Amino acid sequence: MALKYLIDENVAPIYTVQLRRLKTDLFVMAIGDLTTPPKGTLDPEILLWCEENDFVLVTNNRKSMPVHLADHIAQNHHVPGIFILSSKLSVGENLEQLLLIAEGSLNNEYQDRIVFLPLF
């Protein structure tokens, strides 16, 4: 199964637009889209949605996301993964990382993990 990305609301909308444009077969949604959690949804609820819908969360949230993930796992839940964008990379470089990951990932490779970009 291919990765599906949920773009957090704190991530610039250009990420959603460019991922959809650059890789048309990649399923990319953003917080606030019609069938996703609405903007302002708390992180624990977003993680539940990602688990239920099999989406990897793409976020800038370095501070509280590790705590939310630990709590989520402690409650016997799982997530397909969380990718945290790098402030040291350009938008294009972060996008390149996300595209490479989407193309080369194995099923469940990032389950219950937070991955800080860049991968390599």
C-alpha positions in Angstrom: 0.0 0.0 0.0 1.3 3.4 -0.9 1.9 6.1 1.7 -0.8 8.7 2.1 0.1 12.1 3.6 -2.0 14.3 5.8 -0.5 17.8 5.9 -0.8 19.6 9.2 -2.4 23.0 9.3 0.8 24.6 10.5 2.5 23.5 7.3 2.4 26.0 4.4 -0.3 25.1 1.8 2.4 25.1 -0.9 3.4 21.6 0.3 -0.1 20.2 -0.4 -0.3 21.9 -3.8 3.2 20.9 -4.9 3.0 17.3 -3.7 -0.2 16.9 -5.6 1.3 18.5 -8.7 4.6 16.7 -8.6 3.3 13.2 -8.0 -0.3 12.9 -9.1 -0.7 9.3 -7.9 0.3 10.3 -4.3 -2.7 10.7 -2.0 -2.2 14.0 -0.2 -4.8 15.7 2.0 -4.5 18.7 4.4 -6.2 19.4 7.7 -9.3 21.3 6.9 -10.0 19.5 3.7 -13.6 18.2 3.3 -13.0 14.7 4.8 -10.1 15.5 7.2 -10.2 16.9 10.7 -11.1 20.6 10.7 -8.5 23.3 11.4 -8.0 23.7 15.1 -8.4 20.0 15.8 -6.1 19.0 18.7 -3.1 16.8 17.9 -4.3 13.7 19.8 -7.5 13.7 17.7 -5.4 14.2 14.5 -3.3 11.1 15.5 -6.5 9.1 16.0 -7.7 10.2 12.5 -4.4 9.3 11.0 -4.6 5.8 12.6 -8.1 5.2 11.4 -7.5 6.4 7.9 -3.9 5.2 7.4 -2.3 8.6 6.8 1.3 9.6 7.7 1.2 13.1 9.3 3.5 15.8 7.9 4.1 18.5 10.4 6.4 21.2 11.8 5.5 20.4 15.3 8.7 19.4 17.0 7.8 20.3 20.5 4.6 18.5 21.5 4.3 15.9 18.8 6.7 13.4 20.5 4.7 13.7 23.7 1.4 13.2 21.8 2.8 10.2 20.0 4.0 8.6 23.3 0.6 9.1 24.8 -1.1 7.7 21.7 1.1 4.5 21.8 0.6 4.2 25.6 -3.1 4.0 24.9 -2.5 1.0 22.6 -2.9 3.0 19.4 -0.7 3.2 16.4 0.1 5.7 13.5 1.6 5.0 10.1 4.2 7.6 10.9 5.0 11.3 11.5 7.4 13.3 9.3 8.7 16.5 10.7 9.9 19.0 8.1 13.3 20.6 8.5 13.5 24.3 8.9 17.1 24.1 7.6 15.8 22.8 4.2 14.1 24.8 1.5 10.5 24.0 0.7 11.8 22.3 -2.5 14.3 20.1 -0.5 11.6 19.1 2.0 9.3 18.2 -0.9 12.0 16.2 -2.5 12.5 14.2 0.7 8.7 13.5 1.0 8.6 12.4 -2.6 11.6 10.1 -2.2 10.1 8.6 1.0 6.8 8.0 -0.8 8.4 6.3 -3.7 10.8 4.1 -1.7 8.9 3.1 1.5 7.9 -0.3 2.6 4.6 -1.0 4.3 4.6 0.0 7.9 8.2 1.2 7.7 7.5 4.3 9.7 4.8 2.9 12.0 4.8 4.6 15.4 7.9 6.6 14.5 8.7 10.3 14.2 11.1 10.9 11.4 12.9 14.2 11.2 13.8 15.3 7.7 16.2 15.1 6.0 16.4 11.3 6.1 19.8 11.3 4.4 
